[in-house]
């Protein structure tokens, strides 16, 4: 049986994702980082980019922006400002461009 890693992603609206995964890669403030089971404990800021989660041979992609990741032996928690599930890397790139484009405030 392959080792797994418990991942919980939370946003201000509540729990976005929770489950056992094989690995993930996330956009840290200083570049992307990957996490596998048995990763050393750490805390990292989350930047804007693509969060890739691998489970049983399948990859899931999310656009993520702002937050923090806490990796511990009992599991990882990502607290994020924005998380949006996308179909794949190409759609993620489009969503990222939309996040980066200035939006009217409408106040």
C-alpha positions in Angstrom: 0.0 0.0 0.0 1.4 3.4 -1.0 1.8 6.0 1.7 -0.6 8.8 1.7 -0.7 12.4 2.9 -3.8 14.0 4.5 -4.5 17.4 2.9 -7.1 19.9 4.0 -7.7 23.1 2.1 -9.6 25.8 3.8 -10.9 29.2 2.5 -12.8 32.0 4.4 -16.0 30.2 3.2 -15.0 26.9 4.9 -13.4 23.6 4.0 -12.7 23.4 0.2 -11.0 20.0 0.0 -10.2 17.3 2.5 -8.7 13.9 1.8 -5.8 11.5 1.5 -3.5 12.2 -1.5 -0.2 10.9 -2.8 1.5 14.4 -3.3 0.9 18.0 -4.2 2.8 20.9 -5.6 1.9 24.5 -4.6 3.1 28.0 -5.5 5.1 29.2 -2.6 6.1 32.9 -2.3 9.6 32.0 -3.5 8.6 29.5 -6.1 6.8 26.1 -6.3 7.4 23.4 -3.8 6.3 19.8 -3.7 5.2 17.7 -0.7 5.2 13.9 -0.4 4.3 11.7 2.6 6.9 12.0 5.4 7.8 15.6 4.3 9.6 17.5 7.0 7.4 19.9 9.0 7.4 23.4 7.5 5.3 26.5 7.0 5.2 28.4 3.7 3.4 31.4 2.4 1.3 30.6 -0.7 1.5 32.8 -3.7 -0.6 33.0 -6.8 -0.4 29.9 -9.1 -1.5 26.4 -9.8 -2.0 23.9 -7.0 -1.6 20.3 -8.4 -2.9 17.4 -6.3 -2.0 13.8 -7.2 -4.2 11.0 -6.1 -4.0 7.3 -7.2 -2.7 8.2 -10.7 -5.0 11.1 -11.2 -4.1 14.8 -11.1 -6.4 17.6 -10.0 -5.7 21.2 -10.7 -6.7 24.3 -8.8 -5.9 28.0 -9.1 -4.9 29.3 -5.7 -4.0 32.8 -4.5 -2.7 34.0 -1.2 -2.5 32.0 2.0 -0.3 29.7 4.0 0.5 26.0 4.1 1.4 24.2 7.3 3.0 20.7 6.7 3.0 18.4 9.7 3.5 14.7 10.1 -0.3 14.2 10.9 -1.3 16.2 7.8 -1.1 19.4 5.8 -3.4 22.4 6.0 -3.6 25.0 3.4 -5.4 28.2 4.3 -6.1 30.1 1.1 -7.8 33.4 0.1 -8.9 32.0 -3.3 -9.1 28.4 -4.6 -10.9 27.4 -7.8 -10.9 23.9 -9.3 -10.0 23.9 -13.0 -10.0 21.1 -15.6 -6.2 21.1 -16.3 -3.0 23.2 -16.7 -4.3 25.1 -19.7 -7.5 26.2 -18.0 -5.4 27.1 -14.9 -3.3 29.5 -17.0 -6.4 31.2 -18.3 -7.8 31.6 -14.7 -4.5 33.0 -13.5 -4.5 35.6 -16.2 -8.0 36.6 -15.1 -6.9 36.9 -11.5 -4.0 39.1 -12.5 -6.0 41.4 -14.7 -7.2 44.6 -13.1 -10.9 44.4 -12.2 -13.3 47.3 -11.7 -14.1 47.8 -8.0 -17.6 49.1 -8.5 -17.8 50.8 -5.1 
